[in-house]
Amino acid sequence: MLAQMTTPQAASTGQRNPLDTIKGVDPNDRTSASKAAKEFEAVFLNTMLQNMFTGLDQGGTWGSGHGADAWQSLLIDEYARTIAENGGIGLADSVERELLSLQEGAR
């Protein structure tokens, strides 16, 4: 189970720390490291995409009603997860290698 992030930004957004996924996991279990790395990349992409849409006029894709902000946030989160699951930007591979390296050093 994922633990909550301790950073103020993460606490305010309710996002979880994907790096906590590997705590207490068998160091030979590459699946957990891969999953954590992809989730980390999705969180990173979410942050980048949220910033891309900051300051845009209301309306258009998101609409201008009361739920526009919630809709925008949910859609951007899904964009980020989809991008990460389909190859991403290469960040997950680097993070996975580092996580495996850290696991091996912790033995």
Secondary structure, DSSP 8 states (H G I E B T S, - for coil): ---B--SHHHHHHT-B-GGGGGTT--TT-HHHHHHHHHHHHHHHHHHHHHHHHTT--SSTTS-SSTTHHHHHHHHHHHHHHHHHHTTTTSHHHHHHHHHHHHHHHT-
